[in-house]
């Protein structure tokens, strides 16, 4: 059995992307196990043995099998306290970082869930689905922008990388993918631009994973 942590994920999954970032920022080598959400690989009986809820990401580490991206990130940070500390020690910064992370995790991401979007297409059609999606993603980004006005420095919360940053970059990517106009959110765009300059964020980008669709690959 591999001594490395094992991450079951999909290159374009926002939740998977967050965990890749946490592992990379903490310099934790891991085994990447792709799960293709588009072909429904997560819905197989085989994957149900990995996660009974049939969702990704799943991280096997320290003899544990963990699910849900934000608790996984907190576990990584608490058990590997080397810099960067992804959960701030200061209680105010910690609360604000978690707040932004949750705006994204529970307030935006569920609207872009692959299974939700497939069902919407079947029930209301592609055009109405896109309108619905843009409405809710834009509403979520308004909340992020308002938060960043108060909390951001170089990054989401001051000048240190936090769990909020790990959530922001995949969400901006998703917004661009779904043609959501972000020009009215300058703080979001500025912080995202700063984060994308960092080596860990470059390495973990959706277009640079082993299961990335060939037509999306970047140098």
Backbone bond lengths (Angstrom), bond angles and torsions (degrees), N, CA, C in turn:
res aa  C-N    CA-C-N  psi(-1)  N-CA   C-N-CA  omega(-1)  CA-C   N-CA-C  phi
1 X - - - 1.467 - - 1.525 109.67 -
2 X 1.317 116.11 137.48 1.459 120.67 -177.61 1.516 111.12 -63.47
3 X 1.354 116.10 138.59 1.458 120.43 176.12 1.512 111.63 -84.00
4 X 1.331 115.88 -13.04 1.460 119.85 177.58 1.522 110.52 -74.25
5 X 1.333 117.18 150.65 1.454 119.15 166.73 1.526 109.64 -59.97
6 X 1.312 116.63 149.01 1.465 122.19 178.57 1.526 108.43 -117.46
7 X 1.324 116.24 128.78 1.464 121.51 178.07 1.516 109.73 -116.23
8 X 1.322 116.41 116.15 1.454 122.15 171.34 1.523 107.10 -87.13
9 X 1.331 116.92 120.64 1.462 118.50 -175.99 1.523 111.03 -157.63
10 X 1.315 114.86 176.15 1.457 123.03 178.02 1.516 106.94 -130.80
11 X 1.315 117.02 136.91 1.469 121.34 -168.55 1.518 113.53 -53.84
12 X 1.344 117.38 -35.18 1.462 120.09 -173.30 1.527 113.27 -102.37
13 X 1.304 117.19 1.39 1.460 120.82 177.11 1.523 109.99 -71.54
14 X 1.333 116.53 123.63 1.468 120.36 -179.93 1.523 111.23 -60.15
15 X 1.327 116.69 -42.37 1.459 120.26 -178.14 1.526 111.15 -64.82
16 X 1.331 116.56 -42.24 1.466 120.33 176.98 1.524 111.16 -62.25
17 X 1.305 115.47 -42.82 1.464 122.49 -178.35 1.526 110.14 -57.69
18 X 1.329 116.89 -43.00 1.473 120.90 179.67 1.525 111.14 -58.42
19 X 1.327 116.10 -44.11 1.464 119.67 -177.52 1.523 110.58 -70.29
20 X 1.329 117.28 -38.57 1.479 119.51 174.43 1.525 109.90 -55.32
21 X 1.319 115.95 -43.83 1.462 120.02 -179.99 1.522 111.77 -62.76
22 X 1.318 116.72 -43.96 1.470 119.44 -179.78 1.524 110.86 -61.28
23 X 1.321 117.08 -45.36 1.457 120.71 179.60 1.528 111.46 -63.13
24 X 1.317 116.08 -42.53 1.464 120.59 -177.90 1.520 111.47 -69.34
25 X 1.315 117.12 -43.70 1.468 120.26 178.86 1.525 111.82 -62.25
26 X 1.318 116.18 -31.25 1.470 120.69 178.96 1.534 112.43 -89.42
27 X 1.343 116.80 4.66 1.471 122.52 179.02 1.528 111.66 58.39
28 X 1.335 116.11 41.91 1.460 121.91 178.20 1.527 108.28 -101.01
29 X 1.310 116.74 115.71 1.460 121.24 176.96 1.529 108.51 -73.53
30 X 1.321 116.81 138.83 1.463 119.57 -176.80 1.520 110.58 -147.30
31 X 1.323 114.81 160.62 1.460 121.44 175.58 1.519 109.30 -92.13
32 X 1.315 115.89 129.35 1.471 122.68 -177.03 1.526 108.51 -95.75
33 X 1.325 116.84 117.15 1.466 121.10 177.42 1.524 108.84 -114.26
34 X 1.331 118.06 105.30 1.462 120.17 -178.39 1.519 112.57 -72.34
35 X 1.328 114.57 142.24 1.463 122.93 174.21 1.522 106.66 -128.06
36 X 1.320 117.45 116.78 1.460 121.11 -173.73 1.529 110.99 -83.19
37 X 1.332 115.62 106.20 1.462 120.22 -179.02 1.518 112.34 -70.44
38 X 1.328 117.10 -27.72 1.463 119.62 -176.50 1.524 112.62 -72.96
39 X 1.326 116.21 -29.17 1.464 119.37 177.68 1.522 111.90 -93.63
40 X 1.353 115.98 -0.61 1.457 119.80 178.35 1.514 114.28 78.29
41 X 1.332 117.12 24.38 1.462 120.57 -178.74 1.534 111.80 -61.03
42 X 1.347 115.34 -30.11 1.463 119.03 179.94 1.531 112.25 -68.61
43 X 1.319 117.44 -17.10 1.468 121.96 -176.76 1.522 113.27 -92.76
44 X 1.330 116.74 2.11 1.458 119.95 -178.48 1.534 110.75 -77.11
45 X 1.324 114.73 159.02 1.461 120.06 176.87 1.526 110.67 -63.84
46 X 1.331 114.95 -33.58 1.470 118.93 179.43 1.522 111.03 -61.84
47 X 1.347 116.67 -45.58 1.466 118.35 -179.54 1.522 111.66 -72.73
48 X 1.316 117.65 -26.89 1.468 120.50 176.54 1.527 111.45 -60.37
49 X 1.338 116.74 -23.82 1.458 120.19 175.60 1.530 111.53 -73.35
50 X 1.335 115.60 -22.07 1.469 120.65 176.63 1.522 110.29 -84.09
51 X 1.337 116.24 -46.48 1.468 122.24 179.13 1.522 108.02 -143.02
52 X 1.305 116.54 113.90 1.462 120.84 -175.57 1.530 112.47 -62.56
53 X 1.332 117.71 -22.33 1.465 120.72 177.36 1.524 111.91 -84.48
54 X 1.327 115.76 -6.55 1.466 122.84 175.10 1.530 112.10 58.01
55 X 1.325 113.99 48.48 1.456 121.69 178.14 1.522 109.66 -131.16
56 X 1.317 115.48 159.69 1.453 121.60 171.34 1.536 108.00 -117.69
57 X 1.339 116.00 159.49 1.460 129.37 4.14 1.530 112.21 -83.48
58 X 1.331 113.58 161.24 1.460 122.02 168.39 1.520 106.42 -129.86
59 X 1.315 116.43 130.27 1.468 120.66 178.64 1.513 109.40 -119.27
60 X 1.338 115.69 123.68 1.456 121.41 173.36 1.518 107.54 -99.68
61 X 1.328 115.96 118.52 1.461 120.81 -174.91 1.525 108.85 -157.04
62 X 1.323 116.43 140.27 1.469 121.25 177.41 1.522 112.39 57.22
63 X 1.331 116.66 32.73 1.457 119.27 -179.38 1.514 114.23 76.05
64 X 1.332 116.92 9.02 1.463 122.84 -179.75 1.514 109.96 -114.02
65 X 1.301 116.22 154.63 1.459 120.71 172.19 1.527 107.00 -120.02
66 X 1.327 115.70 109.69 1.458 122.15 -170.61 1.526 111.20 -107.48
67 X 1.329 116.41 145.88 1.462 122.50 176.69 1.525 109.36 -129.32
68 X 1.327 115.10 166.25 1.474 124.55 -179.85 1.537 110.03 75.16
69 X 1.319 115.86 117.83 1.465 120.64 -167.76 1.524 114.55 -62.05
70 X 1.320 118.78 -42.24 1.465 118.59 -175.58 1.525 112.74 -69.01
71 X 1.341 119.74 -44.76 1.467 118.21 173.43 1.527 113.13 -62.20
72 X 1.331 117.32 -34.74 1.465 119.65 176.65 1.526 110.21 -61.29
73 X 1.327 116.53 -46.47 1.465 120.60 -179.86 1.530 110.51 -61.43
74 X 1.323 116.65 -41.84 1.462 119.42 179.07 1.528 111.04 -64.34
75 X 1.326 117.25 -39.09 1.463 119.85 177.96 1.532 110.62 -63.10
76 X 1.328 116.03 -46.13 1.464 120.13 178.55 1.526 110.44 -57.28
77 X 1.325 116.25 -45.02 1.466 120.54 -176.40 1.526 111.48 -67.58
78 X 1.324 116.90 -38.50 1.461 120.59 -177.40 1.526 112.11 -74.83
79 X 1.320 117.12 -32.51 1.468 119.88 -178.05 1.520 112.59 -92.39
80 X 1.305 117.16 -16.04 1.470 123.15 176.22 1.527 107.74 -126.56
81 X 1.333 117.50 77.94 1.474 120.86 -170.73 1.525 115.11 -76.93
82 X 1.353 117.58 9.54 1.459 118.39 176.02 1.539 110.25 -65.97
83 X 1.308 115.18 158.22 1.467 120.26 178.49 1.517 110.34 -65.69
84 X 1.336 117.18 148.52 1.468 126.45 -2.61 1.521 112.12 -79.39
85 X 1.339 115.65 145.35 1.453 120.42 174.19 1.524 107.25 -82.95
86 X 1.302 115.97 113.55 1.465 121.68 -173.84 1.520 112.54 -78.46
87 X 1.328 115.96 -24.80 1.468 121.74 174.33 1.531 106.49 -108.37
88 X 1.331 118.53 108.03 1.472 120.02 -174.89 1.527 112.92 -57.21
89 X 1.312 115.67 145.86 1.459 121.01 177.18 1.519 111.91 -75.67
90 X 1.310 117.45 -32.64 1.463 121.57 177.00 1.532 108.92 -67.18
91 X 1.331 118.95 128.46 1.464 120.67 -174.44 1.519 114.41 -63.40
92 X 1.326 117.32 -34.02 1.468 119.66 179.46 1.528 110.06 -70.13
93 X 1.327 116.41 -48.13 1.468 119.92 178.73 1.528 110.65 -63.55
94 X 1.334 116.36 -38.30 1.458 120.08 178.94 1.529 110.83 -61.45
95 X 1.322 116.25 -44.96 1.462 120.80 178.80 1.518 111.21 -62.41
96 X 1.330 117.39 -43.29 1.460 120.74 -178.01 1.533 111.36 -68.20
97 X 1.331 116.44 -39.34 1.461 119.67 178.26 1.528 110.88 -63.86
98 X 1.318 116.30 -44.19 1.466 120.36 177.93 1.527 111.11 -65.34
99 X 1.327 116.06 -36.73 1.470 120.67 179.59 1.529 110.62 -60.58
100 X 1.328 116.80 -49.12 1.472 120.07 -179.49 1.522 110.19 -64.79
101 X 1.324 116.14 -41.40 1.463 119.82 178.45 1.527 110.97 -59.35
102 X 1.326 117.17 -40.35 1.460 120.47 -178.51 1.532 112.79 -75.75
103 X 1.326 117.11 -31.68 1.468 118.76 173.46 1.526 109.06 -55.96
104 X 1.321 115.33 -41.60 1.470 120.61 -179.57 1.524 111.15 -76.50
105 X 1.328 116.07 -49.57 1.460 120.54 -172.69 1.527 113.15 -66.01
106 X 1.325 116.88 -45.62 1.464 119.61 -176.40 1.516 113.42 -105.56
107 X 1.344 116.45 -18.30 1.460 119.63 -175.59 1.516 115.52 -101.55
108 X 1.335 117.18 -12.38 1.466 120.49 -179.72 1.523 111.80 -128.51
109 X 1.331 116.43 -53.91 1.463 119.62 -171.21 1.533 114.42 -54.42
110 X 1.350 119.72 -40.42 1.476 117.76 -178.04 1.519 113.92 -57.45
111 X 1.325 117.72 -26.93 1.464 120.25 -179.71 1.527 112.66 -71.34
112 X 1.337 116.52 -20.27 1.470 119.48 -178.37 1.528 111.93 -107.33
113 X 1.322 116.96 11.86 1.452 121.24 177.24 1.523 110.73 -56.29
114 X 1.321 116.45 134.51 1.470 121.37 -175.95 1.518 112.23 -55.14
115 X 1.321 117.36 -45.50 1.461 120.29 -178.17 1.524 111.93 -67.67
116 X 1.337 116.20 -36.05 1.470 120.20 177.28 1.522 110.43 -63.66
117 X 1.335 116.31 -45.24 1.461 120.09 -177.91 1.524 111.74 -66.11
118 X 1.323 116.85 -38.55 1.464 119.18 177.28 1.519 111.02 -61.80
119 X 1.302 116.24 -41.12 1.469 119.76 179.99 1.526 111.02 -67.39
120 X 1.325 116.49 -39.80 1.465 120.05 178.74 1.530 111.57 -62.32
121 X 1.323 116.32 -41.50 1.463 119.44 177.94 1.525 110.20 -59.18
122 X 1.317 115.89 -43.34 1.463 120.12 -179.60 1.524 112.45 -65.65
123 X 1.332 117.17 -33.14 1.462 120.69 -173.12 1.525 113.66 -93.42
124 X 1.330 117.56 -35.86 1.465 118.57 -175.18 1.530 113.27 -126.25
125 X 1.334 117.64 -5.47 1.459 120.85 177.95 1.513 112.92 93.02
126 X 1.334 116.03 161.87 1.463 122.73 -174.91 1.525 112.48 -63.01
127 X 1.330 117.75 -44.88 1.466 120.43 -176.62 1.521 111.98 -63.70
128 X 1.331 117.17 -46.99 1.463 120.93 179.94 1.525 110.88 -67.13
129 X 1.339 116.07 -35.59 1.452 119.81 176.63 1.515 110.45 -60.12
130 X 1.327 117.64 -44.25 1.462 121.83 179.88 1.523 111.63 -63.98
131 X 1.323 117.25 -40.02 1.469 121.05 177.25 1.525 110.21 -62.11
132 X 1.312 115.79 -46.36 1.466 122.29 179.88 1.528 110.34 -59.54
133 X 1.333 115.58 -47.10 1.452 121.35 -178.03 1.523 111.61 -62.93
134 X 1.331 117.05 -46.66 1.462 120.31 -179.27 1.519 111.44 -63.37
135 X 1.329 116.96 -37.02 1.467 120.34 179.56 1.526 110.45 -60.84
136 X 1.320 116.97 -49.89 1.464 119.94 -174.93 1.529 112.70 -75.00
137 X 1.322 117.83 -33.84 1.456 118.50 176.17 1.524 111.01 -68.97
138 X 1.318 117.18 -40.40 1.464 119.90 177.88 1.524 110.95 -63.54
139 X 1.320 116.80 -41.82 1.469 120.68 177.45 1.521 110.56 -58.91
140 X 1.327 116.84 -42.04 1.454 120.56 179.01 1.518 112.66 -65.44
141 X 1.329 116.52 -40.88 1.462 119.49 179.80 1.530 112.16 -68.07
142 X 1.315 117.83 -28.37 1.467 119.92 173.57 1.525 110.10 -61.03
143 X 1.329 116.39 -40.10 1.464 120.39 178.61 1.527 111.40 -68.49
144 X 1.332 116.96 -40.53 1.468 119.66 177.71 1.528 110.47 -63.04
145 X 1.321 116.33 -46.43 1.464 120.15 -179.32 1.519 111.03 -58.66
146 X 1.324 117.08 -44.55 1.469 120.67 179.66 1.524 110.71 -61.46
147 X 1.326 116.63 -39.07 1.464 119.99 178.45 1.522 111.01 -66.73
148 X 1.336 116.97 -43.45 1.464 120.47 -176.82 1.524 112.52 -67.45
149 X 1.318 117.35 -28.15 1.467 120.29 175.08 1.528 109.69 -55.34
150 X 1.321 116.73 -37.68 1.460 121.73 -176.99 1.522 113.38 -90.66
151 X 1.328 117.65 -31.90 1.471 119.69 -168.62 1.519 115.39 -105.22
152 X 1.326 117.69 -24.32 1.469 118.60 -167.43 1.514 113.55 -77.38
153 X 1.320 113.57 146.48 1.445 123.13 165.31 1.508 104.17 -118.59
154 X 1.327 116.08 -115.83 1.457 119.34 173.35 1.522 110.01 -70.28
155 X 1.356 115.00 -34.26 1.467 120.92 -179.15 1.530 109.35 -120.38
156 X 1.314 116.95 -164.83 1.471 119.42 -172.38 1.528 113.41 -61.73
157 X 1.333 115.56 -42.37 1.465 120.17 -179.67 1.524 107.66 -126.02
158 X 1.308 115.46 96.05 1.452 119.37 -177.57 1.520 112.47 68.60
159 X 1.328 115.34 -145.34 1.472 120.82 -174.16 1.526 113.61 -109.38
160 X 1.316 117.04 13.61 1.458 121.34 178.98 1.525 110.47 -114.84
161 X 1.334 115.68 145.35 1.464 120.93 177.08 1.527 109.54 -67.51
162 X 1.330 117.17 133.29 1.462 121.62 177.27 1.528 109.83 -135.14
163 X 1.314 114.93 177.14 1.452 121.52 177.81 1.527 111.72 -56.58
164 X 1.326 116.98 -28.50 1.468 120.37 178.54 1.520 111.31 -63.02
165 X 1.323 117.22 -39.62 1.462 121.42 179.98 1.522 111.66 -67.22
166 X 1.326 115.91 -35.93 1.459 120.40 178.79 1.523 111.33 -64.73
167 X 1.330 115.80 -27.37 1.466 120.40 177.87 1.527 112.15 -85.97
168 X 1.326 116.89 -32.76 1.463 120.26 -173.17 1.528 112.97 -66.23
169 X 1.322 117.25 -49.21 1.465 120.28 -172.95 1.529 112.71 -60.43
170 X 1.341 119.92 -48.14 1.466 118.32 176.61 1.524 113.22 -61.89
171 X 1.344 116.82 -31.22 1.453 118.78 -179.00 1.523 111.98 -73.40
172 X 1.314 117.38 -35.92 1.469 119.98 175.17 1.528 109.76 -64.77
173 X 1.323 116.47 -41.24 1.463 119.99 176.23 1.527 110.37 -57.90
174 X 1.320 116.97 -45.79 1.464 120.90 -179.82 1.520 111.18 -62.34
175 X 1.317 116.65 -41.03 1.467 120.17 178.94 1.519 110.78 -61.17
176 X 1.322 116.99 -43.89 1.464 120.27 178.00 1.525 111.04 -64.37
177 X 1.314 116.17 -39.00 1.454 120.55 179.16 1.528 111.98 -62.49
178 X 1.332 115.91 -35.66 1.461 120.55 -179.44 1.535 112.75 -94.70
179 X 1.328 115.86 13.18 1.471 122.27 175.44 1.527 112.90 60.28
180 X 1.327 115.65 40.26 1.461 121.04 175.27 1.524 108.34 -88.47
181 X 1.318 117.37 127.18 1.463 123.05 -177.81 1.532 109.56 -74.94
182 X 1.325 116.73 118.83 1.461 121.25 -179.26 1.520 113.03 -107.08
183 X 1.321 117.81 10.93 1.471 119.76 -174.62 1.531 112.42 -64.71
184 X 1.313 117.84 -21.17 1.467 120.21 179.15 1.525 112.88 -87.08
185 X 1.335 116.50 8.01 1.458 120.41 -177.22 1.523 109.87 -124.45
186 X 1.339 117.96 70.11 1.468 121.63 -173.03 1.528 113.92 -63.69
187 X 1.324 117.89 -34.68 1.462 119.47 179.43 1.528 110.68 -67.82
188 X 1.314 116.27 -39.16 1.465 120.62 176.06 1.522 110.22 -59.51
189 X 1.321 116.63 -48.78 1.459 121.05 -177.24 1.525 111.65 -66.14
190 X 1.327 117.09 -38.95 1.466 120.08 -179.43 1.523 111.12 -66.25
191 X 1.325 116.89 -48.47 1.466 120.02 -179.29 1.528 110.50 -64.15
192 X 1.315 116.93 -42.58 1.463 120.08 178.82 1.533 110.98 -59.88
193 X 1.314 116.46 -41.07 1.462 121.04 179.23 1.524 111.08 -62.47
194 X 1.323 117.44 -42.18 1.470 120.82 178.10 1.524 111.16 -63.57
195 X 1.332 116.69 -41.73 1.453 120.86 -178.44 1.525 111.58 -66.34
196 X 1.309 117.07 -38.77 1.460 120.61 -177.95 1.525 113.19 -66.76
197 X 1.330 117.34 -13.96 1.458 121.16 176.43 1.525 112.48 -77.86
198 X 1.319 117.12 -17.40 1.460 121.15 -173.73 1.531 111.01 -80.48
199 X 1.341 118.08 138.78 1.469 121.01 -176.94 1.527 114.18 -54.84
200 X 1.314 118.29 -41.02 1.469 120.58 -178.65 1.520 111.39 -63.80
201 X 1.317 116.73 -39.18 1.461 120.57 -179.75 1.525 110.65 -71.26
202 X 1.321 116.33 -34.61 1.466 120.34 175.35 1.528 110.33 -64.12
203 X 1.327 115.99 -46.58 1.465 121.00 -177.82 1.527 112.61 -63.64
204 X 1.315 116.97 -36.02 1.471 121.42 -173.80 1.524 113.46 -89.22
205 X 1.311 118.12 -0.50 1.458 120.99 -177.54 1.522 111.14 -56.53
206 X 1.313 116.11 145.92 1.466 121.98 -177.86 1.525 112.62 -55.62
207 X 1.312 118.14 -30.56 1.462 121.19 -175.85 1.530 112.94 -84.80
208 X 1.326 117.18 5.91 1.467 119.70 -177.04 1.521 112.09 -125.65
209 X 1.322 117.64 28.83 1.458 121.71 -179.46 1.531 110.63 -105.97
210 X 1.312 116.22 162.45 1.465 119.79 -175.52 1.524 112.46 -64.85
211 X 1.333 117.16 -25.50 1.466 120.18 -178.59 1.529 112.99 -102.76
212 X 1.335 117.05 10.77 1.457 120.35 177.91 1.523 110.24 -62.38
213 X 1.326 116.45 135.86 1.462 119.85 176.18 1.520 109.10 -57.88
214 X 1.320 117.23 135.54 1.461 122.33 -172.54 1.526 112.50 -55.64
215 X 1.337 117.34 -36.08 1.463 119.86 -177.34 1.523 113.10 -70.76
216 X 1.350 116.79 -10.34 1.460 120.36 -178.30 1.526 112.53 -101.90
217 X 1.296 116.95 -8.97 1.465 119.03 -172.98 1.524 111.84 -64.03
218 X 1.370 112.79 141.33 1.454 120.95 176.70 1.519 109.07 -115.90
219 X 1.311 115.58 164.46 1.469 119.61 175.37 1.520 110.25 -76.05
